[in-house]
Amino acid sequence: MALKLSTKRKAQGKKKIKKSLKKLTKKTAKKTVKRVVKRTVKKPTKKLIKRKTTKKNSVSKKKPTKKTIKSEGNLIGLIIHYFPHVQAAVIKLKKPLANGDTVKIKGHTTDLTQIVSSMQIDRVDIQTAKKGDEIGLQVSSRVRQGDKVYKI
């Protein structure tokens, strides 16, 4: 019996829906159909148009080229430490260096060019230094750890 009642209610619900649809006039039905069609049609076309424009823009844009770093000379070492009270820098050499050579020390805030006049290893004056040595170099202004040393 419960099954018969539920099927009857379903049938009655369907009849009510059909009656309410019949009550709608042709004009209102056409308007609602047009609105539904316009909404469903417009959304995909907008997305397609956007996709096409983004593809055109990405093709027409040129990628920026990488800037090349100016070569100040041959890189011969890095500043490891600076002693401000004696104005001396500790340099880890990657290439040999001698007294009388011109060096350029370049860093974030440092740009210094000078002639090598005094070099030391373990407080002993030297004339030349080879690759791998850590030397003390007298400098004319402040340098910072990580600054690069170039031979000009």
Wavefront OBJ file of the C-alpha trace (Angstrom):
o trace
v 0.000 0.000 0.000
v 2.805 2.351 0.773
v 4.242 1.764 -2.683
v 0.928 2.570 -4.368
v 0.649 5.866 -2.473
v 4.160 6.991 -3.422
v 3.598 6.223 -7.108
v 0.284 8.103 -7.011
v 2.013 11.129 -5.459
v 4.666 11.065 -8.160
v 2.019 10.922 -10.850
v 0.137 13.803 -9.251
v 3.360 15.860 -9.051
v 4.047 15.287 -12.728
v 0.511 16.365 -13.633
v 0.914 19.585 -11.635
v 4.165 20.396 -13.434
v 2.572 19.802 -16.814
v -0.364 22.056 -15.923
v 1.935 24.857 -14.754
v 3.943 24.623 -17.970
v 0.769 24.858 -20.039
v -0.217 27.991 -18.164
v 2.880 29.797 -19.349
v 2.215 31.826 -22.426
v 4.223 31.404 -25.557
v 5.924 34.797 -25.090
v 7.226 34.075 -21.611
v 8.332 30.598 -22.670
v 10.223 32.049 -25.636
v 11.893 34.682 -23.416
v 13.024 32.148 -20.863
v 14.329 29.868 -23.599
v 16.211 32.779 -25.202
v 17.726 33.778 -21.851
v 18.869 30.252 -21.158
v 20.273 29.907 -24.671
v 22.039 33.301 -24.490
v 23.610 32.487 -21.134
v 24.849 29.092 -22.242
v 26.074 30.359 -25.608
v 27.807 33.534 -24.380
v 29.985 31.944 -21.708
v 31.918 29.579 -23.970
v 32.407 32.217 -26.687
v 33.882 34.683 -24.194
v 36.323 32.068 -22.929
v 37.353 31.186 -26.478
v 37.899 34.834 -27.348
v 40.008 35.368 -24.231
v 42.131 32.344 -25.020
v 42.737 33.535 -28.558
v 43.803 37.005 -27.422
v 46.185 35.641 -24.791
v 47.819 33.381 -27.363
v 48.281 36.293 -29.769
v 49.756 38.469 -27.025
v 52.172 35.785 -25.880
v 53.383 35.233 -29.450
v 53.774 38.935 -30.221
v 55.713 39.726 -27.019
v 59.464 39.411 -27.252
v 61.363 37.863 -24.390
v 63.898 40.207 -22.779
v 67.502 39.316 -23.448
v 69.890 38.654 -20.602
v 72.295 41.478 -19.909
v 75.937 40.568 -20.118
v 78.139 41.499 -17.194
v 80.974 43.839 -18.055
v 84.385 42.317 -17.703
v 86.536 44.440 -15.360
v 89.594 42.304 -16.109
v 90.747 38.877 -14.997
v 89.264 37.661 -11.729
v 92.170 36.816 -9.429
v 90.530 36.431 -6.027
v 87.932 37.253 -3.374
v 88.048 39.361 -0.233
v 87.754 37.087 2.806
v 88.206 39.632 5.593
v 88.957 43.340 6.193
v 90.912 44.852 9.073
v 89.739 48.472 9.425
v 92.341 49.590 12.012
v 95.240 48.876 9.591
v 93.226 49.196 6.337
v 94.233 45.757 5.103
v 92.221 43.145 3.238
v 92.691 39.378 3.254
v 92.428 37.986 -0.273
v 92.096 34.332 -1.306
v 93.905 34.174 -4.655
v 92.714 32.162 -7.641
v 95.587 33.373 -9.863
v 99.091 34.706 -9.103
v 99.682 38.352 -8.115
v 102.829 40.494 -7.804
v 103.842 43.892 -6.424
v 103.275 46.663 -8.968
v 100.186 45.010 -10.515
v 97.039 47.106 -10.816
v 93.978 45.587 -9.144
v 90.339 46.557 -9.124
v 88.176 45.601 -6.144
v 84.500 45.523 -7.046
v 81.558 44.766 -4.780
v 78.030 45.822 -3.920
v 79.165 49.158 -2.465
v 82.860 49.023 -3.361
v 84.592 50.169 -6.529
v 88.297 50.691 -5.979
v 91.292 50.657 -8.326
v 94.857 50.768 -6.995
v 98.404 49.549 -7.517
v 99.604 46.700 -5.274
v 102.256 48.246 -3.022
v 102.335 45.999 0.044
v 101.525 42.277 0.307
v 102.057 39.977 3.270
v 101.649 36.319 4.177
v 101.754 35.632 7.931
v 103.178 39.141 8.620
v 106.077 38.614 6.226
v 106.418 40.959 3.216
v 106.395 39.196 -0.148
v 106.920 40.281 -3.767
v 104.744 37.644 -5.509
v 101.915 35.379 -4.429
v 100.725 32.218 -6.157
v 97.330 30.624 -6.681
v 95.684 29.409 -3.460
v 97.552 31.805 -1.125
v 95.703 33.968 1.388
v 97.479 37.300 1.378
v 97.133 40.541 3.280
v 96.899 43.550 0.971
v 97.131 47.207 1.988
v 94.060 49.043 0.576
v 93.264 52.751 0.362
v 89.578 52.514 1.372
v 87.122 50.152 3.001
v 86.373 46.846 1.298
v 83.885 44.169 2.282
v 83.840 40.419 2.573
v 82.794 38.840 -0.717
v 84.093 41.669 -2.934
v 85.813 40.437 -6.105
v 89.391 41.309 -7.002
v 90.303 41.771 -10.674
v 93.708 42.246 -12.282
v 93.759 45.040 -14.842
l 1 2 3 4 5 6 7 8 9 10 11 12 13 14 15 16 17 18 19 20 21 22 23 24 25 26 27 28 29 30 31 32 33 34 35 36 37 38 39 40 41 42 43 44 45 46 47 48 49 50 51 52 53 54 55 56 57 58 59 60 61 62 63 64 65 66 67 68 69 70 71 72 73 74 75 76 77 78 79 80 81 82 83 84 85 86 87 88 89 90 91 92 93 94 95 96 97 98 99 100 101 102 103 104 105 106 107 108 109 110 111 112 113 114 115 116 117 118 119 120 121 122 123 124 125 126 127 128 129 130 131 132 133 134 135 136 137 138 139 140 141 142 143 144 145 146 147 148 149 150 151 152
